[in-house]
């Protein structure tokens, strides 16, 4: 039996060098995503189709909605609060500010309103990255020695977290306690080391299935509870970075992509690389809690 397959179409021709971190802001009706390398935060009003962006003074990989309606920017050396109306940015705390080698990478709010975030080497230096949890204002390191941490997402009931170190090709699953803290060691859950593409960003839907970007393969795969591929989204570009459900009903799957490392010949064959794409997959996402800082 053939797998269900969907095709993604262009939503915004944003031409991001490294598009990442799509995040739905329900209160504003906006999807936010970052162009990490160009220090730019993009937004799309899903209802009207209006678009815009904020120019930033440092590299940011996620803009997470806060309880007060603002955004927490996960940046290369700091965490900052952005007022999207006034564009005022206030520094909250340092994030590996004493390490010039690293920048922030994948991040996502968990079922408890806490933020899991990661760092990686700016040149993907092996083992330079780490994984953290920001819980009620306290930043706790969970794991170090990672190269490109990605695929941070959480089960609907908060029993599990998933993540990957992209070069390994393996998605890990980590049991969580009732407060959302890891229990024991993570275990291998889905192995893509022998498949085309490398595991990148991921999101979980309302049925507890995981949607995983395969960087280099131009696909998003849907994985069931046992880590088996049960569907896929095909894109006209090779480097999808992260999916996210958005819209009032959370029924549209948006996908950030990148142009980074593509040659002139490759770009000629995929001129929409770096755009934001969308697919109607017939499944709804999970509403993520706003980030709680205290």
Phi and psi in degrees as a GROMACS rama.xvg file:
@    title "Ramachandran Plot"
@    xaxis  label "Phi"
@    yaxis  label "Psi"
@TYPE xy
-76.4003  149.342  UNK-2
-76.5729  147.973  UNK-3
-58.5702  134.106  UNK-4
-132.19  134.717  UNK-5
-121.664  156.372  UNK-6
-114.878  130.071  UNK-7
-88.3446  142.045  UNK-8
-116.265  162.159  UNK-9
-69.6533  130.76  UNK-10
-101.444  -45.1309  UNK-11
-141.555  127.081  UNK-12
-84.5843  71.5467  UNK-13
-85.2211  -15.0621  UNK-14
50.3998  43.4814  UNK-15
-67.6166  137.824  UNK-16
-66.7733  -45.4088  UNK-17
-140.643  81.6047  UNK-18
-68.5645  137.311  UNK-19
-158.242  166.012  UNK-20
61.3363  43.1423  UNK-21
-60.6083  136.137  UNK-22
-146.99  125.882  UNK-23
-82.8108  129.197  UNK-24
-110.394  94.4  UNK-25
-61.9764  -40.6297  UNK-26
-63.7258  -31.8308  UNK-27
-97.4608  -10.7465  UNK-28
68.1528  26.954  UNK-29
-120.256  144.855  UNK-30
-99.5927  127.699  UNK-31
-107.34  144.567  UNK-32
-150.894  159.296  UNK-33
-110.412  147.492  UNK-34
-106.058  95.8187  UNK-35
-57.594  -51.2329  UNK-36
-71.5648  -24.5982  UNK-37
-99.6305  8.9321  UNK-38
49.7243  55.3923  UNK-39
-136.469  137.238  UNK-40
-110.667  114.746  UNK-41
-93.6509  156.662  UNK-42
-144.518  152.439  UNK-43
-133.177  124.297  UNK-44
-82.7026  109.763  UNK-45
-63.0922  -38.9795  UNK-46
-68.3768  -43.6387  UNK-47
-95.6109  -21.8266  UNK-48
84.1796  1.74856  UNK-49
-66.1477  145.908  UNK-50
-132.443  163.297  UNK-51
-173.474  -177.306  UNK-52
-156.972  160.105  UNK-53
-111.976  130.56  UNK-54
-83.8576  130.084  UNK-55
-113.532  163.547  UNK-56
-101.291  9.42224  UNK-57
-157.506  165.266  UNK-58
-75.1446  132.222  UNK-59
-128.682  140.638  UNK-60
-113.614  -11.4729  UNK-61
-157.17  146.892  UNK-62
-123.398  102.883  UNK-63
-95.2945  130.448  UNK-64
-61.4351  136.074  UNK-65
-100.53  161.28  UNK-66
-58.1963  -32.062  UNK-67
-86.574  4.40393  UNK-68
97.9094  -11.4121  UNK-69
-81.9027  -167.56  UNK-70
-128.249  139.406  UNK-71
-97.626  119.494  UNK-72
-88.9315  124.438  UNK-73
-92.5688  105.178  UNK-74
-111.151  175.328  UNK-75
-65.3047  -26.1897  UNK-76
-140.829  9.74303  UNK-77
-161.089  161.647  UNK-78
-111.929  130.854  UNK-79
-133.653  155.389  UNK-80
-101.749  127.872  UNK-81
-112.916  128.833  UNK-82
-89.9713  107.656  UNK-83
-67.0733  -16.2892  UNK-84
-81.8676  -47.7488  UNK-85
-93.4665  -14.0662  UNK-86
66.0509  16.1091  UNK-87
-73.8006  133.248  UNK-88
-117.213  129.185  UNK-89
-121.887  124.558  UNK-90
-69.1611  130.789  UNK-91
-97.6719  -49.8721  UNK-92
-163.059  165.146  UNK-93
-76.9252  153.517  UNK-94
-138.553  101.386  UNK-95
50.7534  38.0126  UNK-96
-66.0361  -20.5914  UNK-97
-90.8988  7.3765  UNK-98
-121.519  100.265  UNK-99
-72.299  -12.0857  UNK-100
-77.7196  -30.3692  UNK-101
-104.968  165  UNK-102
-142.653  167.501  UNK-103
-72.0725  156.613  UNK-104
-135.894  -125.682  UNK-105
-66.1588  148.662  UNK-106
-159.05  154.187  UNK-107
-163.574  147.135  UNK-108
-79.9416  135.159  UNK-109
-88.7481  -175.848  UNK-110
-70.4371  -10.7435  UNK-111
-100.713  5.00034  UNK-112
78.0862  18.2536  UNK-113
-103.251  155.824  UNK-114
-105.074  124.66  UNK-115
-94.6801  132.236  UNK-116
-143.926  161.59  UNK-117
-139.993  162.983  UNK-118
-125.557  159.148  UNK-119
-151.402  161.583  UNK-120
-66.665  142.406  UNK-121
-62.1447  -24.4475  UNK-122
-112.488  26.3041  UNK-123
54.9879  41.4397  UNK-124
-60.0786  130.031  UNK-125
-56.7688  129.914  UNK-126
75.672  6.12877  UNK-127
-81.8597  -13.6346  UNK-128
-94.0621  162.073  UNK-129
-142.051  165.886  UNK-130
-122.402  134.319  UNK-131
-130.484  163.873  UNK-132
-129.668  127.682  UNK-133
-98.7551  105.862  UNK-134
-121.523  112.138  UNK-135
52.7075  41.9788  UNK-136
89.5504  -6.28977  UNK-137
-105.654  126.417  UNK-138
-94.4855  119.032  UNK-139
-120.118  128.053  UNK-140
-78.9406  128.074  UNK-141
-100.132  -30.1269  UNK-142
-162.622  143.722  UNK-143
-128.779  -179.773  UNK-144
76.4082  20.0526  UNK-145
-94.3207  158.19  UNK-146
-102.894  -58.2806  UNK-147
-133.89  82.7668  UNK-148
-67.9681  135.749  UNK-149
-153.825  -179.294  UNK-150
63.8236  27.7595  UNK-151
-67.7236  120.498  UNK-152
-163.516  172.129  UNK-153
-140.466  146.484  UNK-154
-67.8074  155.511  UNK-155
-55.4173  -36.3828  UNK-156
-92.3495  0.100282  UNK-157
77.8957  16.4263  UNK-158
-78.3489  -24.1617  UNK-159
-137.704  150.837  UNK-160
-117.69  150.058  UNK-161
-119.583  149.699  UNK-162
-160.678  167.154  UNK-163
-140.604  155.359  UNK-164
-104.124  101.875  UNK-165
-44.6694  -46.0152  UNK-166
-61.4493  -22.122  UNK-167
-74.9356  -25.5186  UNK-168
77.6465  4.01984  UNK-169
-114.481  127.666  UNK-170
-87.8171  129.764  UNK-171
-103.721  148.675  UNK-172
-118.831  136.423  UNK-173
-126.863  122.821  UNK-174
-68.5202  143.394  UNK-175
-121.786  150.286  UNK-176
-85.8933  -174.092  UNK-177
-68.2376  -15.1429  UNK-178
-100.592  3.00079  UNK-179
87.8053  12.8361  UNK-180
-91.3327  144.496  UNK-181
-61.6013  145.225  UNK-182
-119.2  121.457  UNK-183
68.2495  -153.201  UNK-184
-103.4  150.162  UNK-185
-68.1214  154.073  UNK-186
-122.216  145.683  UNK-187
-58.9035  137.705  UNK-188
-125.703  -40.4803  UNK-189
-145.429  126.317  UNK-190
-108.879  115.964  UNK-191
-112.146  16.7359  UNK-192
-65.1286  -23.9178  UNK-193
-102.29  7.5953  UNK-194
-104.053  163.687  UNK-195
-69.903  137.412  UNK-196
87.334  159.262  UNK-197
-116.205  140.007  UNK-198
-63.38  132.681  UNK-199
-124.695  -126.976  UNK-200
-73.5991  160.316  UNK-201
-150.573  161.174  UNK-202
-147.428  153.737  UNK-203
-107.656  139.469  UNK-204
-94.1209  -178.466  UNK-205
-68.831  -14.7511  UNK-206
-95.5062  4.0264  UNK-207
81.7145  12.6867  UNK-208
-90.7976  148.562  UNK-209
-103.78  131.615  UNK-210
-105.597  118.206  UNK-211
-119.533  127.994  UNK-212
-77.6687  135.451  UNK-213
-110.598  96.9298  UNK-214
-62.1532  127.531  UNK-215
95.7014  -16.4995  UNK-216
-108.048  -7.61658  UNK-217
65.1049  33.1597  UNK-218
-139.351  151.396  UNK-219
-114.264  126.311  UNK-220
-107.723  142.868  UNK-221
-98.9779  127.453  UNK-222
-113.382  136.982  UNK-223
-81.3969  -171.011  UNK-224
-65.7291  -18.1084  UNK-225
-100.513  8.0021  UNK-226
81.121  16.5217  UNK-227
-92.2566  141.179  UNK-228
-71.4452  122.85  UNK-229
-123.282  6.37203  UNK-230
179.073  165.612  UNK-231
-153.3  150.414  UNK-232
-110.056  128.817  UNK-233
-102.144  137.448  UNK-234
-118.102  156.772  UNK-235
-85.9737  12.2717  UNK-236
-131.085  156.457  UNK-237
-90.1194  -17.3243  UNK-238
-120.441  70.6162  UNK-239
-72.0713  141.356  UNK-240
-112.247  -37.0892  UNK-241
-163.236  138.014  UNK-242
-100.501  159.158  UNK-243
-156.843  140.969  UNK-244
-85.1847  139.145  UNK-245
-148.939  173.324  UNK-246
99.1251  159.194  UNK-247
-54.8854  -32.6599  UNK-248
-100.042  4.1559  UNK-249
51.5779  41.2479  UNK-250
-112.993  12.9302  UNK-251
-120.97  132.933  UNK-252
-98.526  110.458  UNK-253
-95.7431  148.411  UNK-254
-137.413  122.316  UNK-255
-83.8912  150.652  UNK-256
-139.076  176.106  UNK-257
-139.527  154.794  UNK-258
-106.07  -8.54176  UNK-259
-52.57  134.09  UNK-260
73.8086  -3.17634  UNK-261
-77.0566  136.913  UNK-262
-77.1326  167.562  UNK-263
-58.6251  -38.6524  UNK-264
-66.6596  -42.7166  UNK-265
-65.0883  -40.0543  UNK-266
-65.5836  -33.3073  UNK-267
-63.5664  -30.6753  UNK-268
-85.4004  -15.7185  UNK-269
-141.337  68.6096  UNK-270
-63.1718  -16.9015  UNK-271
-89.1933  4.01943  UNK-272
-55.3219  138.743  UNK-273
91.5783  -3.7262  UNK-274
-81.6152  170.685  UNK-275
-98.8749  129.157  UNK-276
-115.361  162.037  UNK-277
-141.503  145.247  UNK-278
-136.332  141.255  UNK-279
-94.4331  103.891  UNK-280
-105.439  -0.746185  UNK-281
73.3575  16.2013  UNK-282
-132.503  144.831  UNK-283
-96.7288  153.226  UNK-284
-89.1155  -174.13  UNK-285
-102.054  137.666  UNK-286
-72.6277  121.078  UNK-287
-86.8774  135.817  UNK-288
-63.2946  148.368  UNK-289
-65.079  151.26  UNK-290
-69.551  131.529  UNK-291
-103.485  123.848  UNK-292
-94.8727  -11.3286  UNK-293
